[in-house]
């Protein structure tokens, strides 16, 4: 703040004054917290770029040049889902919005700039009223700057600072039938009548609100919203963020009514939600009936208790977070709606959270344990948003990690409360750290604090960086600060200080720093002369992550160094890339193993130091030691050969001495480092020797992530496949012997989700216990087709194994019959995938013919799945070549199938044959040339992979 004061004294430019306000949020208002945020600015300051750079802000070319800010909106909308009503066009919404605004210009102005996109605004009916005088202000002109989505109203009279105006805008919006954003039309098939039913819903984050109503569409411009929704009475109901206060007849259209909703709390406009549907609901009452948590879904699923798990689990998570955050949930109801069509996983609209259907509805006996876990995970994420994202909101989309990173981090707290049987603490390493690193090492990565400017750029940053990497950094902060102090920082200080406001990342860092100082812990927890902000800014402004090397110097001394991890270690570092980080380093060893609670670093690797020496009297490099236990820090680790061997020996002797999260990250690191050529692939494979004793789900999840692509490529080479089977099958059998091959009827939790992962590979490798189990279950099903005895959690590997087994000649025909009988997508998909597993070429040829005849709506799925069957690839390639030439399949189907096959072909003659066919049929294949070029590149990459890794992996497996 001292810097801001100095800048203020140095320059009185309007832009700089505004920028100071933007950052400090120091202007007060008794009516609306969003007035803390904006003041009029112009772009005349000579040091504009310098100021933006200093505060790490994106440019403001897509930001509103505000003369007024919104206080409240009243939205009146009538979505039309049916034909047959005079003056009402189907799939449109006749609407109007009334916006109360306050002038914040330091000088008089006659311009109002807001957002709209593709709305039909009835300009002759737009009015501007001075609320103090009640007089209308004449409008001089209305115009549109379409590249910025700006709607500009010029008045004949100017308004002054503090004036309050009311803007009334009638308009028409067309509901999208192609994009699931803005306001759009959803649909589903009613299974009882086979009738298509329609609904309207909204998805407004990040910028799509401007497609629904004219507004000031920036996340910091919080306001209250009065929603009124028109609907056809008796056929539909409506939902919005708040509760209905009253219903009145629509005087203009018989049979229609208006649902009036309570005024919302102060919130960002992207959190508005309006739904019209015929869904049913299941409701849980809490606090003696004073509040409700409900799940809304298709009525036939609600009748099967499909909404109960979501409602009950949501209620438990809500109460848990209220207690944890020391702040009551702001509303009296929390609705969750499962939507048949949805653009993302879920959307945290205040009080009315919308979900992808499969992420909310769970029907006992039909859905899996993995789906139950996923639903609890998404519920916890979205409910955490009701505080982190809705009450305290990112100031701009460049700060979206403050919303999404916290929700991703906190979802594991909620999951641990409601589904402890899934060992969620141990899953963080897979679901957060490892997912983040895969994206963060790739070409599309960007800093956590991003540079999004345009609407499309803002939408693109909802990715692994803003979610998983941000959560990883929060987990790292928890590690080096301790859970109590970090909680005090982001709950007691940050949440309380910033509630109903908008935040930059510095607001978080300063709040956490205040908590550290409150505990008088700065000297104990942070490197001398540093702060939380100094440490964490390096992490949020730098893309990628460090590789930390550990080398043994003598018995009590190790050298620790940092460098930027590169996807290919042979790549030359950019001379301008001076990436370095403040890295917390915790050392654990045979004599001082890790504990879950103690993650305090033993040393810090400074951001301006590439390496340092660490000694400790109880350090013994003749025994195993590791750094970064449980992957608390966001970095990979590579040990020298001596230390690597000692860790491998410890895994063989007693792997429990090293925590499961540490084992998981160790294996993920070594395979990732091997494929990036920092170490040998043989070294990574050596870490797997002990796996026959491993039953940790988080370990196997990491291992299988790396083994599946290897096995996939090896299916094209029988010698390599045999080597893979001989080495890894006994280890898979060992793990399955611990958790059990067969699923018990009452079994729940982590082993139920691990088993299908192990069976998927073990059954593919023809594990006899799996073959026997699959044949037993499917034979029993064949005897009684009306009662499927295969547990839902393992149907995919069991179905595939039964169909692939030559001794079970009837399985393929039986599965095809069950496919024709199935009425829902999930069993149809499982059965189609299983049919592609056959090793019988006659059945496979019939299946391919069906794909372009009776089952032509599944052509792409069938061809792609058959491509995954090593026994069928030659047959499939001949089939698609001959049929694309005779137009029985489209060039797109041909290209999609080739895309899959290119990941298996590893011989130069495969590449040459494909090149020749494409060249010989250039005109026919011209529409898919780009896809085919990509497949040619992928085939060459597969050939290169075999030369670089595949043959070495095969050789190592043969001798081990």
BELZI-V564694 format. One line per field, one symbol per residue. ss: DSSP state (h for helix, s for strand, l for the rest). phi: phi as a letter, one per 40 degrees, with the letter a starting at -180 (. if undefined). Layout:
ss = ???
phi = ???
//
This chain:
ss = lhhhhhhhhhlllhhhhhhhhhhhllllllllhhhhlllllllllllhhhhhhhlllllllllllllssssssssssssllllllllllllsssssssssssslllllsssssssllllsslhhhlsssslllllsslsssssssllllssssssssssllllssssssssssslslllllsssssssssllllsssssssssllllhhhhlllslllllllssssssssssllllsssslllssssssllllllsssssslllllslhhhllssssllsssssssllllssssssslhhhhlllllhhhhhhhhhhhhhhhhhhlllllllsssssssllllllssllllssssshhhlllllllllhhhhhhhhhhhhhhhhhllslllsssllhhhlhhhhhhhhhhhhhhhhhhlhhhlhhhhhhhhhhhhhhhhhllllllllllllllhhhhhhllllhhhhhhhhhhhhhhhhhlhhhhhhhhhhhhhhhhlllsslhhhhhhhhhhhhhhlllhhhhllllllhhhhhhhhhhllllsssssssssllssssssssllllllllllllllllllssslssslllllllllllllssslllllssssslllllllllssslhhhlllssssslhhhhhhhhhhhhhhhhhllhhhhhhhhhhhhhhhhlllllhhhhhhllhhhhhlllhhhhhhhhhhhhhhhhhhlllhhhhhhhhhhhhhhhhhhhhhhllllllllllhhhhhhhhhhhhhhhlllhhhhhhhhhhhhhhhhllllllllhhhhhhhhhhhhhllllllhhhhhhhhhhhlllhhhhhhhhhhhlllllhhhhhhhhhhhllllhhhhhhhhhhhhllhhhhhhhhhhhhhhhhlllllhhhhhhhhhhhllllllhhhhhhhhhhhhhlhhhhhhhhhhhhhhhhhhhhhhhhhhhhhhhhhhhhhhl
phi = .cccccccccabcdccdccccdccfccbacbaccccbbbcbbbcccbdcccdcccfbccbcbccccbbbcbabbbbabcbbbcgbdgbccgbbcaabbbcbbcbccbcabbbbbbaagccccccbcbbbccccgccbcccababbccbgcbbbbccbcbbdgcbbbbbbcabbcccbbbcbgbacbaaccccbgccbbabababccbccccbacaccbccccabbbbbbcaccgbbbbbacbcccabbccccbcgbbbcbbdccccacccccabbbabcbabbbcbffgcbbbbbbaddcccccgcbccccccccccdcccdcccfacdcbcabcbbcbcbacbcaacddgacbbddccbcbbdgbbcccccccccccdccccdccbchccbbdcaccbdccccccccccdccccccbbccbfcdccdcccbcccccdcccccccacdccbdbcdcccccccaccccccdcccccccdccbgddccddccbcbccccbcgbbbbcccccccccccdcccfbcccbbddgbadcccccdccbbcgacbbcbbccacbbbbbbbaccbcbcccccccccbdabcbcbbbbadcbccbcccbcccabcccbbcaabbbacccbccbcaabfcgfcccacbbccdccccccdccdccacccbcccccdcdccccccccccgcaccccccdccdcccbcbcccccccccdccdcccdccccbccccccccccccdcccccccccgcccccccbgcccccdccccdcccccgccccdccccccccccccadcbcccddcbcdccdccccccccbccccccccccccccbbcccccccccccccdbccccccccccccbbcbccbdccccccccccccbccdccccccccccbgcbcdccdccccdccccbcbbdccccccdcccccbdcccdcbdcccccccccccccccccccbdcccdcccccb
//
